Amino acid sequence: MDGVGDNADVFPNDANETVDSDSDGTGDNSDAFPNDANESADSDGDGLGDNADAFPNDASETLDSDGDGVGDNAQLAAKKKAASEEGGEWGSVIIISVGVAFIFSVLMMLFIMRNRSNPLIEPELPLNQMGLGMTPNPMTQPAITTAEPTVVNQWTDESGHTWRSMSDGSTLWWNGVEWLKR
């Protein structure tokens, strides 16, 4: 009683179906793929027939290229996540390395600047010359400056000795090696 005579009706006992265009045994009204004899249903509505769909009940997956039971989309997402996490770890390693290098550089600069000679600070004496058991720290001690006397007058006597009169009132003579006080 579907309006199509039984001789022309492929499904004479089914009032909802009359035609099967792809001859797959499923009427065109019920067939999701009426022109594809290999497909008739799409259970997850992803546009791929259940026979060709490796995951017929999961609309987010259709392929399992390696046959491991995990869809290609899920595997790709897992690989991207792992690569992102690995990249994040390397980023942290790089940031930490740069920070350590910077701190090391600052410490080296401070060390170099501290050990540079300063004409306003007397040089540190070795422990055995001080008798104190420790080396003075020039950064915590006041600077001691001593003015060197200058030559006021210099002459050579009849014997060939060279003499100097100094600004501090002392007199020096040259013995051929060094200046000695008179």
Buried (B, 14 or more C-beta within 10 A) or exposed (E): EBEBEEEEBBBBEEEEBBBBBBEBEBBBEBBBBBEBBEBBBBBBEBEBBBEBBBBBEBBEBBBBEEEEEEBBBBBEEEEEEEEEEEEEEEEEEEEEEEEEEEEEEEEEEEEEEEEEEEEEBBEEEEEEEEEEEEEBEBEEEEEEEEEEBEEEEEEEEEEEEBBBBBEEEEEBEBEEEEEEEE
